[in-house]
Amino acid sequence: MFDTMTLTKLVGGFCGALLVFLLGGWAAETLYHTGGGHYGEAEQAYVIDTGEGGGDAEPEEELDFATVMASADAGAGERVWGKCRACHKLEDGANGTGPHLYDVVGRPVGGVDGFNYSGALSAVADVWSPEHLNAFLEDPRGYAPGTSMGFAGLPKVEDRANLIAYLDTIGS
């Protein structure tokens, strides 16, 4: 069935196909990348003006949390609460994946009995003040490295302030 000639034809066909593939890749590289061989070395031939300057725009003004918190809307915070609902409960004593958030504003950090905290939170704060909640909700893993909370955070200061105002109405 298999003799030396059949095996030689098989290896030759494989080498020929590989050679055609490599030559095709080289030809395509030559056609489409004419900037010296390395990506990014050549200057773009035509740039589309989108009206956005790279670094010419004024930086956005950072909002002060105390100012935003003074005008926070608990109703809007209830809508933001939907992002927390998967892991936290609002009923007193009803823990989910995370501890319950009933009366969380002003509560000691790690103060829910029966919940196994990761330990990273008590190292950064004593009480869940609005300022500590704001910093934690912005970037939980950055604020308390080692926390087991897997939430990415809320980037908008208005959303954080509205959520804190809503949580302040629960159980207070």
Secondary structure, DSSP 8 states (H G I E B T S, - for coil): ---HHHHHHHHHHHHHHHHHHHHHHHHHHHHH--SSSSTT-S--S-----S--SS-S-------HHHHHHT--HHHHHHHGGGTTTT---STT---SS---TT-TT-BTT--TT----SSSTTT-SB--HHHHHHHHH-HHHHSTT----------HHHHHHHHHHHHHS--
